[in-house]
Amino acid sequence: DDDDDDESKVYKMAAQVFETVAELVPSKHVMPLLLELVATHAPSPDPARRRAVLLILAVTAAGCAEAFAKELPRLMPVVYAGCEAPEPQVREAACLAIGLFAQSLHPEILEHYERVLPHLFEVLADARGEVQGRACYAIEAFCEHLGSDIQPFLAPLLERLTTLLQHTAERPTQERCVSAIAAVAVGAKKAFADYFDPVYALMRHLLGQTASEMLPLRARAMECVGLMCLAVGRDRCSHVLQEVVHVAMAGLPLDAPELREYTFGFFGQVAELLGEEAAPLVPPLLPFLVKAVEQEEVTEFSEHEQARILAKLGPDPDGDGDELLDDDDDDDDYDDPLADRRK
């Protein structure tokens, strides 16, 4: 109703104000006030106040990154307490904070992996799809940069993510889960080799989906397989490359711009993997590439989605994770609820 809309607008505007202040005001002025807010409201019995503390930390981390990195030993217990909170909205906010910390505060945030990952495991087991999706987002953001430290957690991470992927019926959560698996592969690199085949079997099923409502999930699976192949190397993935290339080519004629974009990315990954041997793929790809360049309509991604894709290529210049700040449980708005913030 109108009251809920007004409350949502105020909520989003407040988040934007905090983010803008953190970006424009020197951190020596901002940080003491943030720490005071944390000390005052983090212990509150009111879940709305505890949630607000976590969201404020999440949206201000990028603007005060250097100061935040120094204060992580003081701030992370607040985030862990949020992960353990009985209220789902507080757990969601804690996952948002971890995800945005991972994007803005690495490498310092990675030093806390031994406590961060077990807490995310617990949140991942939540019964609510919204909370599970937030946990997948945090795992994705955190694990991309973790490197060899991820190895002791590979088995439990992949067990939980693949179990969630197979048992949840919520497509937004499935999409987040596939992206988290891709990030785990990127972080693990060669260590992912032992898990390649069982994970590929799950992705193979998703790559066979043709229903229109399943094509966004197929697109994420396409990206995931490409990143898995890059992670383990050509020798380990050679037995699936021909099949995946065939499936990728079969998806290009479909009326699915998002799938097409991810498929182009997949072929870029294949080219990186095969080098000059990927040249025979160019002639059949070329008509689709030319058509994509010439078409007037383009696929528009949410701000977070753009940051997520850019993170695969290098440091995230924005890292604001806007869509996770939404207070709306409607899955239709899951990807970009704060799209109007910078219009």
N, C-alpha and C positions, 0 to 999 in steps of 0.2 A: 504494500500500500504506500501512500504518499509519505507517511511518517517514516516508514522503513527506508524509503529512497532518500529522504532528507538526512536521516541518521547516517546512511552509508556515504553520502556526499561529504558530510562534516568529518566523518572518520577518515576518508581519503584525503581531504584537504589538510587535516591535522598531520597525517603522515608526510605529506608533501612539505609542509612547513618545517617539520623536524629535519627532513632530508636537506632542504634548501639551507637552513641555518648551519647544518654541519658542513655543507660544501663551501659556504661563503664566509662564515665567521671563523677566525683562528681557533684551532682546537684548544689552545690554552685557556680560552674563555668558555668553550662549550663543554669540555670534558669534566670540569669540577661540578657543573650543574647536572650533567648526566649521572655522575656517580652519586650525587645527592638524591636524585630521583630513584636510582636503584636502591640505595640504602633505605629510603623511606617507604617505597611501595613494593619491592620484591617480597618482603615477608608478610604482606597483607593477606588476610583471609579471603579477601574479595578477588575472585578469579579474574574479573575484568581489569583490575589494577595490575595483577601479575602478568596478564597477557599484554597490557599496554606497555609495561616495562620492556618485555622481550621485543615487541614490535619497534619501539623507539630505538633500542640497541641495534636492531636489524637494519633500519633505514638510515641510521647515522654512521654506521661502521665505515662505509666507503669514504665519506667526507672527512672523517677523523682517523684515517687508517693507522697512521704512525702512533698516535696516542692510544688508540684501541689495542694495538698489538702489545704495547707495554703493560696494559691493564688486563690482559687476558687471564692471568692467574686469579684475579679478583672477580672477573665477569663470568668465566665459564661455570663456576658452581651455581650461579643463578640460572644459566641455561640448562644445566643438568637437572636442577630442581624442576624446571619447566617440563622437561622430558618425562619426569616422574609424576607430574601432577595428575590428579584424578580427572580434571576437566579436559575434554578433547580440544577445546579452543586454545587452551594454554599449551598443550603438547604441539599443536600445529604451529603456534608462534615460536616455540623453542626450535622446531625444525627449520623454520624460516631463518631464524637467527644463525643457526649453524651453516645453512646454505650460503647466506650472504657473507658471513665471516669467511667461509672457505673461498669465496670469490674475491674478497677485498683484502684479507689479512694473511694470505700465505706468503712466505712459508711458516710464519709464527704459529698460525692456527694448527698446522699439521703436527706440531710437537705434542698436541693434546689428543692424538688419535687413539691412544690406548683407553681413553675414557669416552671419547666421542662416539666411536663405532659401537661399543656395547649399548650405549644409551639409544642409539638409532635402531639397533636390533630390537630393543624392547618396544619402541614406538611403532616399528614396522609390523609388530604382531597385533596392533590395535584392530578392533573390529570395525572401525569406521573407515570407509573408503577415503574420505577427505584427509584423515590423519595419515593413512598409509601413503597417499599421494605426496603429502608434504615430506614424509620420511624418505621416500624415493628421491625427491628433489634434493634433499640434503645429502643423501648418499652420493648422488650423481656429482654434485658440486664439490664434495669433499674428496672423493676417491680419484678424480681426474688428476689431482696433483700429488697424490700420496707416494707414488713410486714403490720401491721395494718394501717399505713398511706395511704395505697392504697384504703381503704374503701370508702372515699368520691368520689373517681374517678372511682369506679368500673362500675357504670352504663354507664357513657359516654365512658369509655374505651371499654367496651364490645359492646356497640352500634356501635361505629365506626369500631371496628375490624370485627364484624360479618357482618356489611354492606359491608365493603370492600371485605370480603371473598366471599360474594354472588354476587358481581357485577363486580369484576375484572376477566378478562379472561386470565391474565398472570399467569402461574403456579408458576414461582419463587416467585411472590408476594403472591400468595395463600399459598405457603409453609411457607414463612416468617410470614404471618398472623396467621396461625395455631400455629406456634411456639410461637408467641407473646401471643396468647390466653392461651397457656399452661403456660407461665411464669406468666401471670396475676393470673391464678388459684393457682400456687405455692406460689405467694406472698400473695394472699388473704386468703388462707387456708379455714377455716370453713365459712368465709363470702362469699365464692363462691357458697354456697349451693343454694341460691335463683336463681342463674343463671344456675345451672347445667343442668336442663332439656332442656331449649331452645338451649343451646350450644351443648349439646349431640345430639340433633336432627340434627344439622348441621354436626357434626362429623360422625354421623351414615350414612348420605348420602355419605360422602367421604370414609367410610370404606367399602361401597358396590362397589367401583370402581374396575374394573378388566382389563381395557385397560392398556397396558404396559406403556404408557406415563403418566398415572395417578397414577401408583403405588408409586412413591416417595411422592406424596401428601397423599396417603393412609397411608404411613409409618408415616408421621408427625401426621396424625390424630390418629393413633394407640398410639403414644407416648402421645399425648395430652389427650386422654381419660384416660390413665393410671395415669397421673399426676393429672387430675381432680378428679379421684376417691380417690387418696391419700389425696388430699387437703380437700375434704368434709367428708371423713370417710366412713366406711363400711355401716353404717345404711342408709346414704343418697344415696348411689349409688348401693345398693343391687339389686334394681329392674332392673338394666341393666347389671349386671356382667355376668349372664349366656349367654346373647346374645353376649356380646363383646368377651367373651372367645371363643364362637363358631366361630365368625368371625375371631378371631386371629388364631385359629387352622386351619381354612380353607385357610388362606393366606400362611401358612408355605410351602406347596408343590409348590407354584408358583415359577417361575424362576425369583426371585427378591431379590437379596442379601440385599439390603437396607431395604426392608420391613421385611425380616427375622430378621435382626439385631434389628430393632425397636420392632418387636414382642417379641423377647427374653427379651428385656427391659421391655415390658409391663407385661410379666409373672413374672418378678422380682418384679414389683410393686404390682401385685396381691398377690404374696407370702408375701410381707410386709404387705399387707392389711389383709389377711386371716390367716396368720400364719400356724399352722399345718393343718388347714382345706384345704390348697392348695395342700396337698400331692397327692390327686387323679389326679392332672394335670401332675404329673411327668412322669408316664408310657407313655402316648401318646407324650409327649414332648421329651423324651429321645432320640429316633432315630434321630430327627432333630438336637439335641444338639451334639450328637456324630458325625454326618455327618459334622456339621459345624466345629468341632474341627479337624477332619481328612482331610478336603479339603485343597488343596494346595493354592487355590486362596482365598484371603480375601477381604472384602470390605474396600476400602480406602476412608477415609473422609478427607476433607480439614482441614487445621489447625484451622480455625474458628469453623468448625463443631465439631472437637474434643474438643475444648475449651467449646463449647456450651453444649455438652453432659456431660463433666466433671463438668460443673457448676451446673448440677442437683444433683451431688454427693457431692459437697463441693466447696471450694474456687478454682478459676481458676488460675492455675499456669502460664499460658501464657497470655491469654487475649489480643491477638494482633489484632483480627478481620481483618486479612489480606485481605480477599476477598472484603471487602468494600472499599479498597483503589483503586480498579481497575477503570480505566478511560474508559473502554470499555462498550458500551451499549448492547453488544451481550449477550443475556440471556443464551446461551450455556456455557459461561464462568462465569456465575454469581457466582458460588459457590467457585471457587478457582483460581482467576486470578493471584495471586502472588505465586503460588505453587512453582515457581522456585527460590524464594528468598533465601532459605536456602539449596539448593542442592549443 
